[in-house]
Amino acid sequence: MTETKPILPGATLGLMGGGQLGRMFAQAAAAMGYRVAVLEPQHGAPAAEVSAEHIEAPYNDADGLDRLAERCPCATTEFENVPAESLRRLAAKGTLTAPPAHAVAVTQDRNVEKHFVESVAGVPVAPHCAVLSEEDAAGVDEALFPGILKTARLGYDGKGQYRVKNRDELLQAFRSTNGVECVFEKMLPLKLELSVIVCRSLTGETKTFDAAENYHRNGILAVSVLPARISEAIAEKARAHAVRIADALEYVGVLCVEFFLLEDDTLLVNELAPRPHNSGHATIDACVTSQYEEQVRAMTGMPLGDTSRHSSAVMLNILGDEWFDAENRFRDPDWQAVLAVPGAKLHLYGKKEARRARKMGHVTCVAPTLDEAFERARAVARILGLPDPE
C-alpha cells in the first residue's frame, strides 16, 4: 500500500452535487468531524441544507470551482454527470478528487465504459455494439436482436433507452435520439439484477459490501434486498469482479457495479456508477459502516471501515407519487404508522416539493433474517400503498 498522509477530521471536504446522495454523504462526514462545502446551482438543495457551506454555482463554473479548491484538500461527487473537466480543474488547483477525473470520464460514456470493463478489466459484459450513425444502425449484426438502444451519455433511471425487436425499430429509435451516440445491447434471459458497492481508498485498500438484489419500476429502483438471494459462489464472483474493475480504474471512493445475472447463472456487468448508489442505501442501517462513511474514509486516506452486515434488510424507495391519493389529491403519507413497524428506518431527503416519479426518500426494514425483513417491508408497503416486495 502507498503511504499517504490522511486528511484529518476538522478539514473541509468538497462535494460536487446537492442531491440526496450528497445529503447522506454530508451527514456521514459531519458525524466524523468533517465540514462539507457543496458546489450546487440549486438554492436549498438537499445536501446544501446539511452542509457547512453552499457555493451556489454551476458544476462547470470556474469561479465556483476555484472557491471550492481553496477550501478543500479533497472533493467528491454525488452523481455521475459532474463534468470530468471540472474534476480536472480541481486537481490542477491541488485538490484531490475522489473519484479521479479519468475514472469518471470512462463511466460517462457507455461505449467507453463497456470497452474498459471488457477489454481492460477483463470482466464480461453483454454482447453489444456502438451505434454512432444511421449507417451503424443499418449494419447491426442480426444476432443482437432483440435488444436495447441506450444513449451513450446522460441516461439514468431508464431514460434514453429503447427496446427494439428489429432493424426498422432500431433505426426509428436512433432517429428519435436526434442522432446522439448510442450503444446497442442484446436482450438476454435475465434472472436477477444485482449490484456490488466497492470502496477503494487513496492507499489502494479495497472492501466490498454484500451484493444487493434490485427491482425496478418504470426504470427507477424500487426495492433492494441485502443480501441478495444468490449462491455464495456467485456473490464472491460479483465482489471479485467489482474489485478488479476498481483496481483497473485506479479508483478512489465508492463505486457501484451493476450486474445482470442470467438464467444460466452467467454474471455480466451492466454499468458502473462512480458514486454511492441507491442500492447501497440499506448499508446505513444494516452494516457496521455505511457506503457514505466509506466514501469519507476513502477520500481522506483513512482506513476503510468494516463492511459486514449486522442485519438483513429490504429497502423501499419512496417517490413523490406517495403524496397523492387515487383522486390525485395531495396528502402526507402516514409516517406515524410507518415508524410503528418494528425495524422500519425512515430517511426523507428534505425536498420541498413532492412530484410524481421524484425520489423523496426511502424506508429500510431491518431484521435478523431476510424473511422477517420482508414481512416488515410488506407492512410498510401496505401503509404507503406500494406493491408488495417479493
C-alpha positions, -999 to +999 in steps of 0.1 A: +000+000+000+011+036-007+020+056+023-005+086+023-009+113+049-045+112+059-068+143+058-079+145+094-113+155+109-118+192+110-109+196+074-135+208+048-144+182+022-157+193-012-189+179-027-200+183-063-238+180-064-265+188-039-290+159-042-299+132-017-268+111-021-248+142-012-270+149+017-263+114+032-226+119+025-226+152+043-243+137+073-218+109+075-189+134+071-203+157+099-206+127+122-169+121+117-160+157+124-155+170+089-171+201+074-186+199+039-187+226+012-211+217-016-210+232-051-245+231-064-265+256-086-299+249-069-308+270-039-319+250-009-308+217-024-309+186+000-272+184+005-268+221+010-293+221+039-269+199+059-235+212+048-214+239+064-211+259+032-230+261-001-213+275-032-243+283-054-228+279-089-230+255-119-207+225-118-185+239-146-183+275-132-146+284-130-150+308-100-171+283-081-146+255-087-117+277-076-136+287-044-141+250-037-105+242-043-094+270-020-114+255+009-110+217+003-080+194+002-102+168-014-135+166-032-160+140-043-192+138-065-227+127-057-239+120-092-222+106-123-227+136-147-204+161-130-182+172-159-149+153-158-132+186-169-144+202-136-126+175-117-095+181-137-097+218-128-099+210-091-070+186-094-049+212-112-056+235-082-042+209-058-075+194-047-075+156-047-107+143-064-123+110-054-133+097-079-105+109-102-114+126-134-101+098-157-124+073-139-155+095-142-148+101-179-148+063-185-182+059-168-198+089-186-198+072-219-214+037-222-194+027-252-161+037-235-173+020-202-181-013-219-148-014-237-130-007-205-148-033-184-144-060-210-110-053-226-091-036-198-105-050-166-113-084-182-148-086-169-176-098-192-204-076-204-235-083-226-230-086-264-232-050-278-220-026-305-217+012-308-243+030-328-230+064-338-248+069-371-277+056-391-252+036-411-241+019-379-278+011-371-284-003-405-253-026-402-260-041-367-255-078-365-288-097-366-276-118-336-280-087-314-318-086-319-340-081-299-320-055-280-320-022-261-307+010-277-292+033-250-279+068-253-241+067-246-243+097-223-266+112-196-291+084-194-303+073-159-334+058-143-344+042-176-342+075-196-327+073-231-334+036-235-355+020-263-364-017-266-364-028-302-372-060-320-358-055-355-336-032-376-365-009-386-374-002-350-337+004-342-334+030-370-366+047-357-353+047-321-319+061-332-336+089-351-357+097-320-325+104-301-317+131-327-286+112-337-267+112-304-241+085-299-257+053-286-248+017-277-270-013-288-271-042-264-286-076-269-315-085-246-307-116-226-327-141-204-324-123-171-328-139-137-319-110-114-303-076-113-275-073-087-252-046-076-220-046-055-206-015-038-169-015-038-148+010-018-112+018-028-090+042-007-062+065-015-039+038-001-053+012-026-071-006+002-104-022-011-135-035+006-169-046-007-204-049+007-226-079+002-243-080-032-277-064-033-307-077-053-325-050-071-360-045-086-371-016-107-405+000-116-407+023-147-369+023-149-364+035-113-350+014-085-380+004-063-367-024-039-332-035-028-327-067-009-295-071+012-280-096+010-290-108-025-306-143-025-279-159-046-253-186-041-221-178-022-201-186-053-220-160-074-218-135-046-180-139-044-176-137-082-195-104-082-174-090-054-142-101-071-153-085-104-161-052-086-126-051-071-110-059-104-128-030-121-120-006-093-083-015-094-082-012-132-097+022-130-072+032-102-104+043-085-107+063-052-140+064-034-172+044-036-181+027-069-213+008-077-210-021-102-244-032-115-247-068-128-271-089-148-274-125-136-287-146-164-309-177-162-279-199-166-261-181-138-238-162-162-227-129-145-223-098-167-216-062-159-245-039-168-230-005-159-209+015-134-220+043-111-190+063-098-206+073-065-226+059-037-257+043-051-294+039-043-289+001-040-265+008-011-289+028+010-295-002+032-259-001+043-267+029+066-289+007+088-278-029+081-240-026+081-213-017+106-201+011+082-223+027+056-213+034+020-214+071+028-189+068+057-167+046+034-167+075+009-154+098+036-128+073+047-117+065+012-112+101+000-094+112+032-069+083+032-084+070+065-086+032+070-117+017+054-144+006+078-160-028+085-185-035+057-200-066+073-238-068+079-253-070+114-288-072+099-307-083+068-326-055+051-352-047+025-351-011+012-382+006-003-377+036-025-403+064-019-413+085-048-435+117-049-464+096-061-470+085-024-481+121-016-512+118-039-543+097-033-563+079-060-581+111-069-548+129-073-553+149-041-522+159-021-518+144+014-488+135+036-481+098+039-488+082+073-453+083+087-465+076+122-478+042+110-446+035+091-425+042+121-446+019+142-434-011+122-406-028+140-373-023+123-385+004+099-360+032+094-373+063+076-350+085+055-365+116+039-344+138+017-356+173+026-370+181-009-395+209-008-420+196-034-433+161-039-437+153-076-446+121-093-415+099-100-393+122-079-372+104-053-383+117-020-369+092+005-366+056+014-375+032+042-352+004+051-367-025+071-340-044+091-344-077+109-322-106+120-334-126+089-345-117+054-379-134+060-385-110+089-372-080+069-396-089+041-425-092+065-418-057+078-413-043+044-447-056+033-463-039+062-447-006+052-456-011+016-493-016+026-492+016+046-478+036+017-498+019-010-468+004-027-467-031-044-456-058-020-419-066-023-413-102-033 
